[in-house]
Amino acid sequence: MRKLILIFLLSGILLFSVFVLAKTTASDCNQYCSDPATYDPPTDQVCICNPLEAEEFEVIVDNIINFLFKIAIVLAPLMIVIGAALFVTSGGNLTQITRAKNIILWTAVGFLILLLAKGIMALIESILGIG
């Protein structure tokens, strides 16, 4: 009796998951690319979706700058801490002190360049009336 109940329970779960997870076939590539989690690709076409999800050059540049900015927000404090650790543990060694100063200096310069890039993009967009 327990085996029978278990079989019915498992088959019910399986059938329920098949109906819930079933996808419908998209009528065209635009429909499939807009929501690939919901639709299967059309059977009569080969769909190549835009991986950048951007149609204009400004959007691509803005996406690249945003990606680099997110990486820099993580790496900049880490590099400053590494430079500070080198500085503290240098023990008077001038080459290690110079190396630590250069790490901190170029981390700050790189982060400033990314900040300016975001600011310049915002300025150009406001001047041209894009954003």
C-alpha positions in Angstrom: 0.0 0.0 0.0 2.8 2.4 0.9 4.6 1.6 -2.4 1.4 2.4 -4.3 0.9 5.7 -2.6 4.6 6.6 -3.2 4.3 5.7 -6.9 1.2 7.9 -7.3 2.8 10.8 -5.4 6.0 10.7 -7.4 4.1 10.4 -10.7 1.9 13.3 -9.8 5.0 15.4 -9.0 6.6 14.4 -12.3 3.5 15.2 -14.3 3.1 18.5 -12.5 6.7 19.5 -13.2 6.3 18.6 -16.9 3.3 20.9 -17.3 4.8 23.7 -15.2 8.2 23.6 -16.9 6.9 23.1 -20.4 7.9 25.8 -22.9 6.0 27.0 -25.9 7.7 27.3 -29.3 8.3 30.9 -30.3 6.7 32.2 -33.5 9.9 34.1 -34.6 13.4 34.8 -33.4 12.4 38.2 -31.9 10.0 36.5 -29.5 12.5 33.9 -28.6 15.4 36.4 -28.0 13.1 38.6 -25.9 12.4 35.8 -23.4 14.5 32.6 -23.9 13.5 31.3 -20.5 9.8 31.0 -21.6 10.1 30.1 -25.3 11.9 27.4 -27.3 13.5 28.6 -30.5 11.4 28.3 -33.7 12.0 25.0 -35.5 12.1 26.5 -39.0 14.8 29.2 -38.3 18.2 29.5 -36.7 18.1 32.2 -34.1 21.2 34.2 -33.1 20.4 36.6 -30.3 22.3 39.8 -29.6 24.6 38.9 -26.6 25.2 42.6 -25.9 21.5 43.4 -25.5 22.2 46.9 -27.0 21.3 48.3 -30.4 23.3 51.6 -30.3 27.0 52.4 -29.9 26.4 54.7 -26.9 24.7 51.9 -25.0 27.5 49.5 -25.7 30.1 52.0 -24.5 28.0 52.8 -21.4 27.7 49.0 -20.7 31.5 48.6 -21.0 32.2 51.5 -18.7 29.6 50.3 -16.1 31.2 46.8 -16.2 34.7 48.2 -15.7 33.4 50.5 -12.9 31.9 47.5 -11.0 35.2 45.7 -11.3 37.2 48.8 -10.2 34.9 49.3 -7.1 36.0 45.8 -6.0 39.6 46.0 -7.0 40.6 49.5 -6.0 40.2 49.1 -2.2 41.9 45.7 -2.4 44.9 47.2 -4.2 45.1 50.1 -1.8 45.2 47.6 1.1 47.9 45.5 -0.6 49.9 48.7 -1.2 49.5 49.7 2.4 50.5 46.2 3.6 53.6 46.4 1.5 54.4 49.9 2.8 54.0 48.7 6.5 56.0 45.6 6.0 58.8 47.2 4.0 61.1 47.5 6.9 62.9 50.4 5.5 63.6 48.7 2.1 63.4 51.6 -0.4 62.5 49.4 -3.4 59.5 47.9 -1.5 58.4 51.4 -0.3 58.6 52.7 -3.9 56.6 49.7 -5.1 54.0 50.2 -2.5 53.7 53.9 -3.3 53.4 53.1 -7.0 50.6 50.5 -6.4 48.6 53.1 -4.4 49.3 55.9 -6.9 48.3 53.9 -10.0 45.3 52.5 -8.3 44.1 56.0 -7.6 44.9 57.2 -11.1 43.0 54.2 -12.7 40.0 54.7 -10.5 40.0 58.5 -11.3 40.1 57.7 -15.0 37.0 55.5 -14.7 35.2 58.1 -12.7 36.0 60.7 -15.4 34.9 58.3 -18.1 31.5 57.9 -16.4 31.3 61.7 -16.0 32.3 62.4 -19.5 29.7 60.0 -20.8 27.0 61.7 -18.7 28.1 65.1 -19.9 28.1 64.1 -23.6 24.6 62.5 -23.2 23.3 65.6 -21.5 24.7 67.9 -24.2 23.4 65.9 -27.0 20.1 65.2 -25.3 20.5 61.4 -25.5 19.9 60.4 -21.9 
